[in-house]
Amino acid sequence: MKFSALWLLKLVMALVLLATASCRKFEEYPPEPYIEFRDFALMVNQQTGVPEKGVLRIYYRDGDGDLGLEQGDTLPPFEASGNYYYNLIINYFEIQNGVQTAVPLVSWNNATQQYDTLTLSARMPLLLPKNQKKSIQGIIDYELFVYNPLSDFDTILLSVQVVDRSLNLSNEVFTPPIIIVKP
């Protein structure tokens, strides 16, 4: 009789665990990526005292998990001269006399002894293998230059979007105004 009671108890416990696991629902999202601004932290260059860089934090989710590119993804539509080479798209704006104005961001190039225009956009690596299709979500932390040495204005903001491998474009988010203390 003891054997039967123990066996029955194990069977009931297994059924309870199975029922609990089968009720667990996985979240499904649309195939278009969705992002939210979470944070931006300025980083001060310790040698110059200038806040040259920052870390942008963005929440993402995607219903089919096709965010990111492999290093070899350089054929159309992901070719270097195309619109989809970058899948993390960042635009730089200054607040000039109260107006949000898109401006090129520049950096001094010691090799050429001249200013170069910077591209803030980037290529995010694959977040899931290409053959997997499942909903994903997470946080992207991206370090980027934000200091424009040629500008007289001290307030910037950034716009951000992501593009998945199916060429679905996410919503656009903006940072709040960021004050850059000039030397």
PAROTI-434305 format. One record per residue (C-alpha): residue in three letters; residue number from 1; x, y, z. Coordinates in steps of 0.2 Angstrom, whole numbers, padded with zeros to 4 digits. Example, Ala and Ser with C-alpha at 12.3 -4.5 7.8 and 13.67 -1.06 7.14 Angstrom:
// residues 2
   rest    nr    east   north      up
    Ala     1    0062   -0022    0039
    Ser     2    0068   -0005    0036
END
This chain:
// residues 183
   rest    nr    east   north      up
    Met     1    0000    0000    0000
    Lys     2    0015    0012    0004
    Phe     3    0021    0009   -0014
    Ser     4    0005    0014   -0021
    Ala     5    0003    0030   -0011
    Leu     6    0020    0036   -0015
    Trp     7    0018    0032   -0033
    Leu     8    0001    0041   -0033
    Leu     9    0009    0056   -0024
    Lys    10    0023    0057   -0037
    Leu    11    0010    0056   -0051
    Val    12    0000    0070   -0044
    Met    13    0015    0081   -0042
    Ala    14    0021    0077   -0060
    Leu    15    0003    0082   -0066
    Val    16    0003    0098   -0056
    Leu    17    0021    0103   -0063
    Leu    18    0015    0098   -0081
    Ala    19   -0001    0109   -0079
    Thr    20    0009    0124   -0072
    Ala    21    0022    0123   -0086
    Ser    22    0008    0121   -0100
    Cys    23   -0001    0136   -0094
    Arg    24    0015    0147   -0095
    Lys    25    0012    0158   -0110
    Phe    26    0026    0165   -0120
    Glu    27    0024    0183   -0126
    Glu    28    0022    0187   -0144
    Tyr    29    0027    0203   -0152
    Pro    30    0024    0210   -0170
    Pro    31    0038    0207   -0182
    Glu    32    0043    0225   -0183
    Pro    33    0056    0230   -0170
    Tyr    34    0050    0242   -0156
    Ile    35    0062    0252   -0145
    Glu    36    0061    0264   -0130
    Phe    37    0074    0276   -0124
    Arg    38    0080    0271   -0107
    Asp    39    0096    0282   -0102
    Phe    40    0110    0292   -0109
    Ala    41    0126    0294   -0098
    Leu    42    0139    0307   -0103
    Met    43    0158    0301   -0101
    Val    44    0171    0315   -0097
    Asn    45    0188    0313   -0105
    Gln    46    0199    0313   -0090
    Gln    47    0214    0321   -0099
    Thr    48    0204    0336   -0106
    Gly    49    0189    0337   -0095
    Val    50    0177    0338   -0110
    Pro    51    0162    0326   -0111
    Glu    52    0167    0319   -0128
    Lys    53    0157    0302   -0127
    Gly    54    0141    0295   -0120
    Val    55    0133    0278   -0117
    Leu    56    0115    0277   -0125
    Arg    57    0104    0264   -0117
    Ile    58    0089    0258   -0128
    Tyr    59    0076    0244   -0124
    Tyr    60    0071    0233   -0139
    Arg    61    0059    0220   -0143
    Asp    62    0056    0210   -0160
    Gly    63    0043    0197   -0163
    Asp    64    0053    0186   -0175
    Gly    65    0071    0190   -0168
    Asp    66    0079    0195   -0184
    Leu    67    0089    0210   -0177
    Gly    68    0107    0211   -0180
    Leu    69    0119    0208   -0195
    Glu    70    0134    0197   -0197
    Gln    71    0150    0205   -0202
    Gly    72    0149    0197   -0219
    Asp    73    0132    0204   -0222
    Thr    74    0138    0217   -0235
    Leu    75    0128    0212   -0251
    Pro    76    0112    0221   -0256
    Pro    77    0102    0227   -0247
    Phe    78    0116    0228   -0234
    Glu    79    0130    0235   -0245
    Ala    80    0141    0249   -0238
    Ser    81    0134    0262   -0250
    Gly    82    0115    0257   -0246
    Asn    83    0102    0263   -0235
    Tyr    84    0103    0247   -0224
    Tyr    85    0121    0245   -0221
    Tyr    86    0118    0252   -0203
    Asn    87    0104    0244   -0193
    Leu    88    0106    0255   -0178
    Ile    89    0102    0273   -0185
    Ile    90    0107    0288   -0174
    Asn    91    0105    0306   -0179
    Tyr    92    0113    0321   -0170
    Phe    93    0104    0337   -0167
    Glu    94    0109    0353   -0158
    Ile    95    0096    0365   -0150
    Gln    96    0101    0381   -0159
    Asn    97    0092    0397   -0153
    Gly    98    0078    0386   -0147
    Val    99    0076    0376   -0164
    Gln   100    0081    0357   -0165
    Thr   101    0093    0357   -0180
    Ala   102    0102    0342   -0188
    Val   103    0120    0345   -0189
    Pro   104    0135    0335   -0195
    Leu   105    0146    0329   -0180
    Val   106    0165    0331   -0183
    Ser   107    0181    0324   -0176
    Trp   108    0199    0330   -0178
    Asn   109    0209    0317   -0188
    Asn   110    0227    0318   -0183
    Ala   111    0233    0308   -0198
    Thr   112    0225    0320   -0211
    Gln   113    0226    0336   -0200
    Gln   114    0208    0340   -0204
    Tyr   115    0191    0337   -0197
    Asp   116    0181    0322   -0202
    Thr   117    0162    0319   -0202
    Leu   118    0157    0306   -0190
    Thr   119    0144    0293   -0192
    Leu   120    0135    0289   -0176
    Ser   121    0125    0274   -0184
    Ala   122    0131    0257   -0181
    Arg   123    0129    0239   -0186
    Met   124    0122    0228   -0172
    Pro   125    0128    0210   -0172
    Leu   126    0116    0196   -0173
    Leu   127    0106    0194   -0158
    Leu   128    0099    0176   -0163
    Pro   129    0106    0164   -0176
    Lys   130    0098    0167   -0193
    Asn   131    0089    0151   -0193
    Gln   132    0080    0155   -0176
    Lys   133    0063    0164   -0176
    Lys   134    0057    0169   -0159
    Ser   135    0052    0184   -0150
    Ile   136    0066    0193   -0141
    Gln   137    0069    0208   -0130
    Gly   138    0083    0216   -0121
    Ile   139    0094    0232   -0119
    Ile   140    0107    0239   -0131
    Asp   141    0121    0250   -0123
    Tyr   142    0130    0259   -0136
    Glu   143    0145    0271   -0133
    Leu   144    0147    0285   -0145
    Phe   145    0155    0302   -0148
    Val   146    0144    0317   -0144
    Tyr   147    0156    0332   -0143
    Asn   148    0156    0344   -0158
    Pro   149    0172    0355   -0156
    Leu   150    0166    0367   -0170
    Ser   151    0149    0371   -0162
    Asp   152    0145    0386   -0151
    Phe   153    0129    0377   -0145
    Asp   154    0129    0367   -0129
    Thr   155    0113    0357   -0130
    Ile   156    0111    0341   -0141
    Leu   157    0099    0327   -0143
    Leu   158    0099    0311   -0153
    Ser   159    0086    0301   -0163
    Val   160    0087    0282   -0164
    Gln   161    0079    0269   -0174
    Val   162    0083    0251   -0178
    Val   163    0081    0240   -0194
    Asp   164    0079    0221   -0194
    Arg   165    0085    0209   -0207
    Ser   166    0068    0209   -0215
    Leu   167    0070    0228   -0217
    Asn   168    0057    0233   -0205
    Leu   169    0060    0250   -0197
    Ser   170    0056    0252   -0179
    Asn   171    0048    0267   -0171
    Glu   172    0059    0283   -0168
    Val   173    0064    0288   -0151
    Phe   174    0073    0304   -0145
    Thr   175    0084    0307   -0130
    Pro   176    0080    0321   -0119
    Pro   177    0091    0337   -0121
    Ile   178    0109    0333   -0116
    Ile   179    0119    0348   -0110
    Ile   180    0138    0347   -0116
    Val   181    0148    0358   -0105
    Lys   182    0161    0367   -0116
    Pro   183    0178    0371   -0111
END
